[in-house]
Amino acid sequence: MGDAKRRKLTEGEKPSVTPERQLLAKAAHHFNQHFVVAKRLVGGCYYISLALRHYLGTAHGLSVTSVIGFIRPKREGYRWSSHMWIEYDERITDLAVAMAQPPSFPGQLLIDGRVRKDGSLTAYSKIKPTDGVEIDIDRWDAVGDQARKEYTFYSELASSNLDTIGEYLKSTSAEHQIAVGRVWRVFHP
C-alpha cells in the first residue's frame, strides 16, 4: 500500500466494511488485547504476525498474507529494521509496531489499514531499502550469516501453510522468539 493510500485511510476514509473485514478487525483487536498486550510482547513482530495469521486462519477461516519487509519511524536519524506484519487485500495489520522496543518509538496500531491507536508514524517497505542514507548496510554485513539465516528462515515461514506455522508456534514460546529477535535486529542506530 502506498503512502497516499495509507494517508487517506488514516485521515478518515473508511475502507469498505465487508463481513470479512469486520471479522478481521474484531479478531485482531481481541488477539492484541488478550495476547500481545496481556503478555507485553515487545519486539516480537515475527512471532506475533505468524501467531495472528494462524489464529485468523484456524479460528476464523480468514486467509491473510504474512509480509516480511522493513520499517522505520518517520523521524530523522532512524534506520530501517526488518519487520513482519500481515495484510488482507493489501491493507496492513500490524500489532507489533505499537509495542516497539527502545530505541524506537511505539508506532501506530494498524488493523486493516486503519489506525486503532496513535503512535509514531512508520514507513513500510516490502523490499530492502536501497537509499544509503537511511539504511545501515554495514551493520547488516557485520552481523554476518546468523542474521541472514534468521531472515531467510522467517521469510520462508511467512509463506508457509497454516499447519507448518502451527507446528512452529507449538515448538517455541513467544518469549523465546522475542528474545531471539532482540539479539539479531541489526538496523537500529
HELIX and SHEET records of a PDB file:
HELIX    1   1 ASP A    3  THR A   10  1                                   8    
HELIX    2   2 PRO A   19  PHE A   31  1                                  13    
HELIX    3   3 ASN A   32  VAL A   37  3                                   6    
HELIX    4   4 CYS A   45  HIS A   60  1                                  16    
HELIX    5   5 VAL A   97  MET A   99  5                                   3    
HELIX    6   6 ILE A  137  VAL A  143  1                                   7    
HELIX    7   7 ASP A  145  ALA A  158  1                                  14    
HELIX    8   8 LEU A  162  SER A  171  1                                  10    
HELIX    9   9 ALA A  174  TRP A  184  1                                  11    
SHEET    1   A 4 ARG A  91  THR A  93  0                                        
SHEET    2   A 4 SER A  81  TYR A  88 -1                                        
SHEET    3   A 4 THR A  65  PRO A  73 -1                                        
SHEET    4   A 4 THR A 122  SER A 125 -1                                        
SHEET    1   B 2 LEU A 109  ILE A 111  0                                        
SHEET    2   B 2 ARG A 114  LYS A 117 -1                                        
END                                                                             
